[in-house]
Amino acid sequence: MEQILQVFISGIFSGGVYALVSVGLALIFGIIGLVNFAHGEYLMLAMYFAYWMYNIIGLDPYQSLLINLAVMAIIGYLTYKIIMERVLEADHSIQIILTLALSMVLQNLALMLWKADYRNIRIDMTTDTTHIGFLTLSTPRVVAFVIAIGASVLLYMFLQKTYTGAAMRAVAQNGKAAQLMGINLKRTYGLAFTIGITLVGLAGLLLSPIYPAFPLVGSNFSTLAFIVVVIGGLTSIPGAIMGGLLIGVVESFAGYFAGPAYQQAAYFLLFILVLIFKPNGLFGRS
Amino acid sequence: MINKLLSKNNSVLWIIALASIIVPFFLPNRYFQDIAVMTFLWAGLACSWNLYSGYCNRLSIGHAAYLGIGAYSSTLLYVNFGISPWIGMLAGGAISAVAALIIGGTTLRLKGTFFVLSTIAFAEILKVMTITSKDITKGALGVFIPYEPGFSNMIWASKIPYAFLTWIYMIIVLLICVKMERSKLGYSLIAVGENQEAAENLGVNSSRTMLIAFVMSAVLTSFGGTIYAQYIMFIEPTSVMSLMNSINFILLAITGGMGTAFGPMVGSFILTPISNLLRGYLSSVSGLHTFVLGLILIAILLFRPDGILPQLKLFFNGLIKKSKATKGV
C-alpha cells in the first residue's frame, strides 16, 4: 500500500511539470488556435540555456531563472513575429507541418551546436531528498512541482482577473468580435504565444537539475502536451493542469506495473479512449 | 484554374514518370543508384500517403506504422518460415488493411488536429508493441534478412533490379491515384476534403468514402514497406516506425503538392536526391542535413504552400503556349 501511494505521489509530482508544459500549449492553442508541434523544443532550449549558465557562469538553474525566462520570452516573441504570424489564417494542416519542420530545425540546430551528448547539471540539490511522512521524494522534483503548479495557477488568475487576461479570453471566444471591441488582435496573439513559450521554458528550467539536456529531449513533450491539452478539454487552463497530473499518474503506474517501455503507450491509449468516448475532454465543457 | 492545368499537363508528368527509369542506367556507381532506388520508393510511398491525406486534406502523421507492418510481416514470414516476400507483401497488405479498418473506424470521424494526434498515437502504440513483443519481432534488436539473392527472395546483388521494382511500385501507385482521381470515389473524397458537411448534403457517404481511401492508402504504403525491408535487409522498430519517417511522407507530398496525383512524385524526385546527397556530403556535421531539409520545408510552407507542382505546371503551360505560338507564325 505504501508503495502504491509512493508511485501515485511520484506520478503527481512529475505531472506538475507536464501541467506547466501543457498550460503553455493550451494558451497558444486556445487563444491563437495555433497548433504548435515545436512546443517541446523550447523546453529543450531552456534546458540547454540553464546548462550553459551553470557551466560557464556558475549560476545554478534557480539563480538563472529570471534571465532564462527573459531569453525564452524573446525567443518566443521572435518565433511568433518571424514565422507564426504568417500562418495565423492558414489551414491547420499547414500549421502542423510548419511547426513539425520548425521542431526538425531546432532539434538539429541543437545537435549541430552542442552534439548529442547528455548534459547533466549536478547541483547539491540534485541528490537531496525530502521526507513527508513515510514518503521519500527528491527535492528538485518537489521544487519543480510547487513552482509549476504555482505558475499555472498564476496564469489562470491572470486570465481571470486582469484586463489583458479578459481580452485574451475574449479573443479566444471570438477573434473578430473582440477586434471590433477595440482589442488589438495581433498584439494579443503575440503576447499569448510569448507567455506560452516562457512557461514551457520555465518547465525546462525546473527539469534541468533532474533531467539531462539533449537535442531530442523536447520531442516527447510536444506530443505529451497535446495529449494533456486534449484530455483537459483544449482551451481550459484548469483542464490542462488536471490533465497533466492525470498523465503523470498514468505514466507512473504504467511504469510500475508494466515496465518503462509501456509508459508512453499507456497515455497514448488513454488519449485514444478519451477521443472516442469523451471527445470534449475529461475536464472540458460539452 | 489549377484543375484545368492538371488535366492539361498530366501527359508531361506521365512522360517524366515513365522516362525516369532510364536514369539509374546512366548513374556511375552504386551510391547514386541507391539514391535512385530510394527516390522511386519514396515517390511511391508519398503518393500512397497522398491518396488519403492529400485528397481528403486530413494529415496522417502515422503512416510509418503501415510501412512497419509491411516490412515486418514479409520479413518475419520470410525469415521464420521461408515464405517468399512476394507472398509476404500480400500478407502485409492484408494485415495493414485490417489495422487501417480498426484505426480508421475509430479515428476518421475526428476533426482536424484530433485526427492528426490520433494517427501519431496509434503509430506510437504500434511501435511500442513491436519493441515489447520480443518473442515475435526480436524487439529493439531488429531483424536481419539473410543475403540469398534470387527473384523469389526479392533480393538482388545489383541495384538495377531494385530500381525496376521500386519504379514499378511507383507507377502502379500513380496509376491507382490517377484512376481514383477520376472516379466517383475520388470526386467524393475531394469533396469531403473541401467541405464535409456540404458533401454529405449532396449525398456523399463521407465515412465510407474516407474509410475506403484510408485503407487503400495503408495497403499501398505497406507494399512499399515490404520493398523497403527487402532492400535495406535490416529492420528495426525505432527506425522504420519513427516519427521522422512519418513526417517524410508529408514532407515529400507537401513539397510537390498535396492532393495531386503527381505532386508527391515530383516532391520525391526533388527532395530525396537532395536529402541523400546532403547526408552524404554533410555527414561530418551530424544534424546539418535534417536542419537544411527543415529550412527548405519552412520556406516552401511560408512562400509556396501549394507546393512546387503548380509552378511547374505554369512553366510547362508557358512552354506549350510558346511552341504553339511559334508554330502558328
Chai-1 contact restraints between the chains, C-beta under 6 A:
chainA,res_idxA,chainB,res_idxB,connection_type,confidence,min_distance_angstrom,max_distance_angstrom,comment,restraint_id
A,V35,B,T113,contact,1.0,0.0,6.0,A-B,restraint_1
A,R86,B,L302,contact,1.0,0.0,6.0,A-B,restraint_2
A,H92,B,G112,contact,1.0,0.0,6.0,A-B,restraint_3
A,H92,B,T113,contact,1.0,0.0,6.0,A-B,restraint_4
A,S93,B,L59,contact,1.0,0.0,6.0,A-B,restraint_5
A,I94,B,L301,contact,1.0,0.0,6.0,A-B,restraint_6
A,I94,B,P305,contact,1.0,0.0,6.0,A-B,restraint_7
A,I96,B,V116,contact,1.0,0.0,6.0,A-B,restraint_8
A,I97,B,I250,contact,1.0,0.0,6.0,A-B,restraint_9
A,I97,B,I254,contact,1.0,0.0,6.0,A-B,restraint_10
A,L98,B,L301,contact,1.0,0.0,6.0,A-B,restraint_11
A,L100,B,I247,contact,1.0,0.0,6.0,A-B,restraint_12
A,A101,B,G294,contact,1.0,0.0,6.0,A-B,restraint_13
A,A101,B,L297,contact,1.0,0.0,6.0,A-B,restraint_14
A,A101,B,I298,contact,1.0,0.0,6.0,A-B,restraint_15
A,M104,B,T290,contact,1.0,0.0,6.0,A-B,restraint_16
A,M104,B,G294,contact,1.0,0.0,6.0,A-B,restraint_17
A,V105,B,F291,contact,1.0,0.0,6.0,A-B,restraint_18
A,V105,B,G294,contact,1.0,0.0,6.0,A-B,restraint_19
A,N108,B,G287,contact,1.0,0.0,6.0,A-B,restraint_20
A,N108,B,T290,contact,1.0,0.0,6.0,A-B,restraint_21
A,N108,B,F291,contact,1.0,0.0,6.0,A-B,restraint_22
A,L109,B,F291,contact,1.0,0.0,6.0,A-B,restraint_23
A,L111,B,S286,contact,1.0,0.0,6.0,A-B,restraint_24
A,L111,B,G287,contact,1.0,0.0,6.0,A-B,restraint_25
A,M112,B,V285,contact,1.0,0.0,6.0,A-B,restraint_26
A,M112,B,G287,contact,1.0,0.0,6.0,A-B,restraint_27
A,M112,B,L288,contact,1.0,0.0,6.0,A-B,restraint_28
A,T223,B,I120,contact,1.0,0.0,6.0,A-B,restraint_29
A,F226,B,L117,contact,1.0,0.0,6.0,A-B,restraint_30
A,A261,B,T132,contact,1.0,0.0,6.0,A-B,restraint_31
A,A265,B,I125,contact,1.0,0.0,6.0,A-B,restraint_32
A,A265,B,V128,contact,1.0,0.0,6.0,A-B,restraint_33
A,F268,B,A121,contact,1.0,0.0,6.0,A-B,restraint_34
A,F268,B,E124,contact,1.0,0.0,6.0,A-B,restraint_35
A,F268,B,I125,contact,1.0,0.0,6.0,A-B,restraint_36
A,F271,B,A121,contact,1.0,0.0,6.0,A-B,restraint_37
A,I272,B,A121,contact,1.0,0.0,6.0,A-B,restraint_38
A,L275,B,S118,contact,1.0,0.0,6.0,A-B,restraint_39
A,I276,B,T106,contact,1.0,0.0,6.0,A-B,restraint_40
